[in-house]
Amino acid sequence: EYQKRGLSLIVLAGKEYGTGSSRDWAAKGPALLGIKAVIAESFERIHRSNLIGMGMLPLEFLEGESRESLGLSGEELYDIQGVASDLKAGKKLTVKVHPENGGKEKTFQVICRIDTPVELAYYQHGGILQYVLRQLMKK
């Protein structure tokens, strides 16, 4: 249904997102489902980089904020602003939340958890595989 509507998916998560999961499939599975971003309270270190390697954007709630504190159900439509223009490691981005029932819009900020220039390059290419293939095609 979301593909028919032209919508991308995101995950709203708690603390240490990705801890205890099968590292390989924990990022591949969501990528295959069409998830484009994860907004979490915090990330398991390796899982965060695996998400980037699969072309997903790891975003972190600001300190003290969570899905619950912001009153997010996951049923809303989300607009993550600033991704297409001038994305940088650690940059604060604004998320606009549009309730599907026509309620009041809200906004909040998140931190882009792309932490290095190499991770930024991977993300901008859609993942590590696409990055490597493009590098090989240049030769």
C-alpha positions as a Markdown table, in Angstrom:
| # | Residue | x | y | z |
|---|---|---|---|---|
| 1 | Glu | 0.0 | 0.0 | 0.0 |
| 2 | Tyr | 2.7 | 2.5 | 0.9 |
| 3 | Gln | 4.5 | 1.8 | -2.4 |
| 4 | Lys | 1.3 | 2.5 | -4.3 |
| 5 | Arg | 1.0 | 5.8 | -2.5 |
| 6 | Gly | 4.7 | 6.7 | -3.2 |
| 7 | Leu | 5.6 | 6.8 | 0.5 |
| 8 | Ser | 8.9 | 5.9 | 2.0 |
| 9 | Leu | 9.0 | 4.1 | 5.4 |
| 10 | Ile | 10.8 | 5.0 | 8.6 |
| 11 | Val | 11.3 | 3.2 | 11.9 |
| 12 | Leu | 10.7 | 4.9 | 15.2 |
| 13 | Ala | 12.9 | 3.2 | 17.8 |
| 14 | Gly | 14.0 | 3.3 | 21.4 |
| 15 | Lys | 17.4 | 3.0 | 23.0 |
| 16 | Glu | 20.3 | 1.0 | 21.6 |
| 17 | Tyr | 18.4 | 0.2 | 18.4 |
| 18 | Gly | 19.9 | -2.9 | 16.8 |
| 19 | Thr | 21.4 | -4.5 | 20.0 |
| 20 | Gly | 21.2 | -8.3 | 20.0 |
| 21 | Ser | 20.1 | -8.6 | 16.4 |
| 22 | Ser | 21.6 | -10.6 | 13.7 |
| 23 | Arg | 23.9 | -7.9 | 12.4 |
| 24 | Asp | 23.9 | -8.9 | 8.8 |
| 25 | Trp | 20.1 | -9.2 | 8.3 |
| 26 | Ala | 19.1 | -6.5 | 10.9 |
| 27 | Ala | 19.9 | -3.9 | 8.2 |
| 28 | Lys | 19.3 | -5.9 | 5.1 |
| 29 | Gly | 15.7 | -6.8 | 6.1 |
| 30 | Pro | 14.5 | -3.2 | 6.7 |
| 31 | Ala | 16.2 | -2.0 | 3.5 |
| 32 | Leu | 14.4 | -4.7 | 1.5 |
| 33 | Leu | 11.1 | -3.6 | 3.0 |
| 34 | Gly | 11.8 | 0.0 | 1.8 |
| 35 | Ile | 12.7 | 1.7 | 5.0 |
| 36 | Lys | 14.6 | 4.9 | 4.3 |
| 37 | Ala | 15.4 | 6.2 | 7.8 |
| 38 | Val | 15.5 | 5.1 | 11.5 |
| 39 | Ile | 14.8 | 7.7 | 14.2 |
| 40 | Ala | 16.0 | 6.2 | 17.5 |
| 41 | Glu | 16.9 | 7.3 | 21.0 |
| 42 | Ser | 20.3 | 5.7 | 20.4 |
| 43 | Phe | 22.0 | 3.0 | 18.2 |
| 44 | Glu | 24.1 | 0.0 | 18.8 |
| 45 | Arg | 27.4 | 1.1 | 17.3 |
| 46 | Ile | 27.9 | -1.4 | 14.5 |
| 47 | His | 24.2 | -1.5 | 13.6 |
| 48 | Arg | 24.2 | 2.3 | 12.9 |
| 49 | Ser | 27.0 | 1.9 | 10.4 |
| 50 | Asn | 25.3 | -1.2 | 8.9 |
| 51 | Leu | 22.1 | 0.9 | 8.3 |
| 52 | Ile | 24.2 | 3.5 | 6.4 |
| 53 | Gly | 25.8 | 0.7 | 4.4 |
| 54 | Met | 22.4 | -0.4 | 3.3 |
| 55 | Gly | 21.4 | 3.2 | 2.3 |
| 56 | Met | 19.3 | 4.0 | 5.4 |
| 57 | Leu | 19.6 | 7.3 | 7.3 |
| 58 | Pro | 20.2 | 6.9 | 11.0 |
| 59 | Leu | 18.7 | 9.8 | 13.0 |
| 60 | Glu | 18.7 | 10.3 | 16.7 |
| 61 | Phe | 16.2 | 12.0 | 18.9 |
| 62 | Leu | 17.6 | 14.9 | 20.9 |
| 63 | Glu | 18.6 | 14.2 | 24.5 |
| 64 | Gly | 15.6 | 13.5 | 26.6 |
| 65 | Glu | 13.2 | 13.1 | 23.7 |
| 66 | Ser | 11.6 | 9.9 | 22.5 |
| 67 | Arg | 8.6 | 8.7 | 20.4 |
| 68 | Glu | 6.6 | 8.7 | 23.6 |
| 69 | Ser | 7.6 | 12.1 | 24.9 |
| 70 | Leu | 6.8 | 13.6 | 21.5 |
| 71 | Gly | 3.4 | 11.8 | 21.3 |
| 72 | Leu | 4.3 | 9.9 | 18.1 |
| 73 | Ser | 2.3 | 6.8 | 17.2 |
| 74 | Gly | 4.0 | 5.9 | 13.9 |
| 75 | Glu | 0.7 | 6.4 | 12.0 |
| 76 | Glu | 1.6 | 9.9 | 11.0 |
| 77 | Leu | 3.3 | 11.1 | 7.8 |
| 78 | Tyr | 6.9 | 12.4 | 8.3 |
| 79 | Asp | 8.8 | 14.9 | 6.3 |
| 80 | Ile | 12.6 | 14.9 | 7.2 |
| 81 | Gln | 13.9 | 18.2 | 6.0 |
| 82 | Gly | 17.4 | 19.0 | 4.9 |
| 83 | Val | 18.4 | 15.5 | 3.7 |
| 84 | Ala | 18.7 | 16.4 | 0.0 |
| 85 | Ser | 20.6 | 19.6 | 0.6 |
| 86 | Asp | 23.9 | 20.0 | 2.5 |
| 87 | Leu | 23.7 | 16.9 | 4.6 |
| 88 | Lys | 26.6 | 16.7 | 7.0 |
| 89 | Ala | 27.8 | 14.4 | 9.8 |
| 90 | Gly | 26.1 | 15.3 | 13.0 |
| 91 | Lys | 23.8 | 17.9 | 11.4 |
| 92 | Lys | 20.5 | 18.7 | 13.1 |
| 93 | Leu | 17.6 | 18.1 | 10.9 |
| 94 | Thr | 14.0 | 19.1 | 11.3 |
| 95 | Val | 11.2 | 16.5 | 11.1 |
| 96 | Lys | 7.7 | 17.7 | 10.3 |
| 97 | Val | 4.9 | 15.4 | 11.5 |
| 98 | His | 1.6 | 15.4 | 9.7 |
| 99 | Pro | -1.2 | 13.5 | 11.5 |
| 100 | Glu | -3.2 | 11.4 | 9.1 |
| 101 | Asn | -6.4 | 12.4 | 10.9 |
| 102 | Gly | -5.9 | 16.1 | 10.1 |
| 103 | Gly | -4.7 | 17.0 | 13.6 |
| 104 | Lys | -2.2 | 19.7 | 14.4 |
| 105 | Glu | 1.2 | 19.3 | 12.7 |
| 106 | Lys | 4.3 | 19.2 | 15.0 |
| 107 | Thr | 8.0 | 19.6 | 14.4 |
| 108 | Phe | 11.0 | 18.3 | 16.2 |
| 109 | Gln | 14.7 | 18.1 | 15.6 |
| 110 | Val | 16.9 | 15.1 | 15.2 |
| 111 | Ile | 20.7 | 14.6 | 14.9 |
| 112 | Cys | 22.0 | 12.9 | 11.7 |
| 113 | Arg | 24.1 | 10.0 | 12.9 |
| 114 | Ile | 26.2 | 9.8 | 9.8 |
| 115 | Asp | 29.5 | 10.3 | 11.7 |
| 116 | Thr | 32.2 | 10.4 | 9.1 |
| 117 | Pro | 32.8 | 11.6 | 5.6 |
| 118 | Val | 33.1 | 8.0 | 4.3 |
| 119 | Glu | 29.7 | 7.2 | 5.8 |
| 120 | Leu | 28.3 | 10.3 | 4.2 |
| 121 | Ala | 29.6 | 9.1 | 0.8 |
| 122 | Tyr | 28.1 | 5.6 | 1.3 |
| 123 | Tyr | 24.7 | 7.2 | 2.2 |
| 124 | Gln | 24.8 | 9.6 | -0.7 |
| 125 | His | 25.4 | 6.7 | -3.1 |
| 126 | Gly | 22.5 | 4.7 | -1.7 |
| 127 | Gly | 24.7 | 2.3 | 0.3 |
| 128 | Ile | 28.1 | 0.7 | 0.2 |
| 129 | Leu | 27.5 | -1.6 | -2.7 |
| 130 | Gln | 26.3 | 1.2 | -5.0 |
| 131 | Tyr | 29.4 | 3.3 | -3.8 |
| 132 | Val | 31.8 | 0.5 | -4.6 |
| 133 | Leu | 30.2 | -0.2 | -8.0 |
| 134 | Arg | 30.4 | 3.4 | -9.0 |
| 135 | Gln | 34.1 | 3.6 | -8.0 |
| 136 | Leu | 34.8 | 0.5 | -10.1 |
| 137 | Met | 32.9 | 2.0 | -13.1 |
| 138 | Lys | 35.2 | 5.1 | -12.9 |
| 139 | Lys | 38.3 | 3.0 | -13.6 |
